[in-house]
Amino acid sequence: MSTRYDEKGKFFTDRVTKEQIPVLIQTVFGRIEGFFYVMAGARLKDEINNAEQFIALTNAKIYNLEGKCELVCEFLSLNRDHIVWLAPQAEIRSDSK
């Protein structure tokens, strides 16, 4: 891997740094838990909106509408048209009162 510096000291590498975000996704067919990757410092919303038709997830668990885990896979390519909602798992909480 090579590293290049500009005159201001900013560095450039051949490798893109991404952050792994655990997400929960509701689809019309069930729910998916997995990891979505965003550019370092980018917002999840921007990455979803700028993504191609399919988004990549890793370590995905796919649950049916009854909540039963149907599939587990290391890589999943999900069509954005099937997403009802998506939330970072760190921001999910139960407010049952």
N, C-alpha and C positions, 0 to 999 in steps of 0.2 A: 504494500500500500504506500503510495507516495503522498507527501504533504507539501503544499505550496503556500507561501505567505505573500500577501500584498504589502504595499508600502506602509499601510496603517497597522500592520501586525495581524490582520485577520487571516485565518488559515483555511485552506480548502483541501479536502481529501477526496479520494475516489470512492469512499464509503459514505453512504447516507445514514445518519443517526436517526433512529426512530424510537419512540416510546411505546411500550406495550400497555394497553389499557384493557382491563377485564370489563366486558360488557354483557348485558342481558338484552336480548332482542326478541320482541314479540312479532311473529309472522301470522299470516292467516291460517297456517297449519299447526302452529305450536310455538314453543319458545326455544331459543338457542342461547347457551352460555359459551363464551369463548373470549379470545384475545384479539383486539383490533389494534392496528399499528398506525401511529400518527407521526409526522415529522416532529422532531424535537422543538418544543415551544408552540406548536400549532394547536388549534382548537379542534376537538372531535367533530363538531358540527361542520366546520369548513372542510375537513377531510371527507366526510360523508357526502356533502354537497358537490365536491369537486371530483369524487371518485368516478371511475368508469361504471358501466352497467352492473358489474359484479364487484363485490367487496370481498377481500380476503380475511379469513378468520383462522386462528390456530387453536389447537386444543379444544375443539368445539364439542359440546354435548347438545344433542337435539332431543327435545322433549315433545311428546304429542300433546293434544289439547287436554288430556286427562292428567298430565304431569308426569307420565312415565317416560323414562329415558329410553329412547328408541335406538339411537346411534351415538357413537363416540368416534371422532376422527381427528387426526393431527392437523389436517388442512381442510378448509371448507371455503368454497367460492359461492357467495350468496347473492342472488339477484336482488338489487335494491327495490324493485317493484313489489316485492313480497314483504317488505318491512312495514309494520304497523307503527311500532315505536322502538327506540333504542335508548338505553340508559347505561352510563358507567356504573358498575356494581358498587363502587365506593360511595355513590350518591343515593343508593336505594336504602330505604328504611321502612319499617312497618309502623304505622300510626294507628294501630288498633286500640281503641279506647272503650 
